């Protein structure tokens, strides 16, 4: 019998940590923030976030699986794929507003 215990989350895991695990990567935050402005095509998101195609594809898949982003395919020629926030994703808008407010108070001097 091993003395090591398996990695198990405690039953009362911090909701902040759990939330950040779902949305906390640089690219997830960038995509979510860009989609707050409304539905966008893949190449628009690629251009606005600066992510490469492979990274953006992975991030969009992850955000879709966790229920933050939905994908819509328009099959008229040329075929286009659009991404937008779900209700769950849209609910993050006040969170981004607060982060921007905090950043303007505490980080502006660092970037001047």
BAGU-403949 format. One record per residue (C-alpha): residue in three letters; y, x, z. Coordinates in Angstrom, 1 decimal. Each point is the difference from the previous one (the first is absolute). Example, Ala and Ser with C-alpha at 12.3 -4.5 7.8 and 13.67 -1.06 7.14 Angstrom:
2
REC	res	Y	X	Z
REC	ala	-4.5	12.3	7.8;
REC	ser	3.4	1.4	-0.7;
//
This chain:
112
REC	res	Y	X	Z
REC	unk	0.0	0.0	0.0;
REC	unk	3.4	1.4	-1.0;
REC	unk	2.9	0.3	2.5;
REC	unk	2.4	-0.8	-2.8;
REC	unk	1.2	-3.6	-0.2;
REC	unk	0.5	-1.6	-3.4;
REC	unk	3.6	-0.6	-1.2;
REC	unk	0.6	-3.5	1.2;
REC	unk	3.5	-1.5	0.3;
REC	unk	0.8	-1.2	3.4;
REC	unk	0.0	-3.8	0.4;
REC	unk	3.8	0.0	0.7;
REC	unk	1.1	2.3	-2.8;
REC	unk	3.7	0.2	-0.4;
REC	unk	1.3	-2.5	-2.6;
REC	unk	2.6	2.4	-1.2;
REC	unk	-2.6	2.6	-0.8;
REC	unk	-2.2	-2.6	-1.7;
REC	unk	3.0	-1.1	-2.1;
REC	unk	0.9	3.5	-1.0;
REC	unk	-3.5	0.7	-1.1;
REC	unk	0.3	-2.9	-2.5;
REC	unk	3.6	0.7	-1.3;
REC	unk	0.9	3.5	1.3;
REC	unk	-0.6	2.4	-2.9;
REC	unk	3.0	1.3	-2.0;
REC	unk	-1.2	-1.7	-3.2;
REC	unk	-0.9	-3.3	1.6;
REC	unk	3.4	-0.3	1.6;
REC	unk	1.7	1.0	-3.2;
REC	unk	-1.9	-2.7	-2.0;
REC	unk	0.5	-2.7	2.6;
REC	unk	3.8	0.8	0.1;
REC	unk	0.3	-0.1	-3.8;
REC	unk	-1.8	-3.3	-0.2;
REC	unk	2.4	-1.6	2.5;
REC	unk	2.3	-0.2	-3.0;
REC	unk	-2.6	-2.2	-1.9;
REC	unk	-2.9	0.2	-2.4;
REC	unk	-0.3	3.3	-2.0;
REC	unk	-2.3	1.4	-2.6;
REC	unk	-2.1	3.1	0.7;
REC	unk	2.2	2.4	-2.0;
REC	unk	3.2	-1.4	1.7;
REC	unk	-1.6	0.8	3.4;
REC	unk	-1.1	3.4	-1.2;
REC	unk	3.5	0.8	-1.1;
REC	unk	1.8	-1.4	3.1;
REC	unk	-2.4	1.6	2.6;
REC	unk	-0.6	3.3	-1.8;
REC	unk	-3.8	-0.3	0.7;
REC	unk	-2.4	1.2	-2.6;
REC	unk	-2.2	-2.6	-1.7;
REC	unk	-3.2	0.8	1.9;
REC	unk	1.8	-0.2	3.4;
REC	unk	1.8	-3.2	-0.9;
REC	unk	-3.2	-1.6	-1.2;
REC	unk	-1.8	0.9	3.2;
REC	unk	2.9	-1.2	2.2;
REC	unk	0.3	-3.3	-1.9;
REC	unk	-3.7	-0.5	0.4;
REC	unk	0.2	0.7	3.8;
REC	unk	3.0	-2.3	0.4;
REC	unk	-1.9	-2.7	-1.9;
REC	unk	-3.1	0.3	2.1;
REC	unk	2.1	-0.2	3.2;
REC	unk	1.8	-3.1	-1.3;
REC	unk	3.5	1.4	-0.4;
REC	unk	0.2	0.0	-3.8;
REC	unk	-1.4	-2.2	-2.7;
REC	unk	-0.6	0.8	-3.6;
REC	unk	0.7	-2.3	-3.0;
REC	unk	-1.2	0.8	-3.5;
REC	unk	1.9	-1.4	-3.0;
REC	unk	-2.5	0.0	-2.9;
REC	unk	2.5	-0.5	-2.8;
REC	unk	0.4	3.0	-2.3;
REC	unk	0.8	2.5	1.4;
REC	unk	-2.1	-0.6	3.1;
REC	unk	2.1	0.6	3.1;
REC	unk	-0.8	0.3	3.7;
REC	unk	2.5	-1.2	2.6;
REC	unk	0.0	0.7	3.7;
REC	unk	1.8	-2.0	2.7;
REC	unk	-0.1	-0.4	3.7;
REC	unk	-2.1	-2.7	1.7;
REC	unk	1.4	-2.0	2.9;
REC	unk	-1.4	2.7	2.2;
REC	unk	1.8	2.7	-1.9;
REC	unk	3.3	-2.0	-0.1;
REC	unk	-0.2	-0.3	3.8;
REC	unk	0.7	3.7	0.2;
REC	unk	3.5	-0.4	-1.3;
REC	unk	1.6	-0.2	3.5;
REC	unk	-2.0	3.1	1.0;
REC	unk	1.5	2.0	-2.9;
REC	unk	3.4	-1.3	0.8;
REC	unk	-0.3	1.2	3.6;
REC	unk	-1.3	3.4	-1.2;
REC	unk	2.9	0.3	-2.3;
REC	unk	2.4	-0.9	2.8;
REC	unk	-1.6	2.6	2.3;
REC	unk	0.1	2.6	-2.7;
REC	unk	3.7	-0.5	-0.8;
REC	unk	0.8	0.4	3.7;
REC	unk	-2.3	3.0	0.7;
REC	unk	-0.7	1.8	-3.3;
REC	unk	3.2	-0.1	-2.0;
REC	unk	1.3	3.2	1.6;
REC	unk	-3.2	1.9	-0.9;
REC	unk	0.4	-0.8	-3.7;
REC	unk	3.7	0.8	-0.5;
//
